[in-house]
Amino acid sequence: MTDDPAPRLKRHVPPPRAAWPRVVLGATLVIGALGAAGFFAIRSTYRGDDWAGAFVDFPVGTTWTYKVRAEGQEGVSVAAVVRQEGGRTTIERRGPEDELRVSVWYAANGYVCEAVVVDGVARPPERIYRIGAIRGHGWLVREEDPAYTTKYLGLADTVVPAGKFRNCINVRLVLKTAVQDSCFAPGVGLVRVEHVVLPDPVLHIHGGRIYLMELVEFKRGK
């Protein structure tokens, strides 16, 4: 992305005093959060499932501000649409430690997909949402990797600092030792991400939430 003419986001807040464990940040970036918000401009009327409005339809300049909490630390993450080209939308998001996450969202083979580059390191594309999914159905995040699956939890209202959003698309990423729930609101995009570690008596892990990202402010570009 070195030749990308799109402007980079300016740093909005200083990093927290204590560095967050990299393992936590890595786990929360598996989807995309964590990402992040999803985007592309095709409409769907399947069961009132507005996947296009929840994952895309945002012009360049649209921004999201999130409150992030992890391991007792709090910070701010800001995302912005920087490019739309060929059915793909590019978003840049800076986290509390000023790490840069670049996401390219697009539709392919019936899925909403996200290709991510974090601090210059590219990750394999992931299938975030199955278009027209029925509640309870799941799919592989990556076709070649059966270790990670995603389940569609259906539509539900979600309350975050930015307000109450109705009929949010809810998806759950199922990992080996944890789950990550993400909520996408029609017309707004990603509004909430929660990462929870599952209890494991053998390893003496009590489990519980280790990461929470909630929308504080949404500004649509012109």
Secondary structure by P-SEA (a helix, b strand, c coil): cccccccccccccccccccccaaaaaaaacccccccbbbbbbbbcccccccccccccccccbbbbbbbbcccccbbbbbbbccccccbbbbbbbcccbbbbbbbbbbccccbbbbbbcccccccccccccccccccbbbbcccccccbbbbbccbbbbbcccccccccbbbbbbcccbbbbbbbcccccccbbbbbbbbbccccccccccbbbbbcbbbbcc
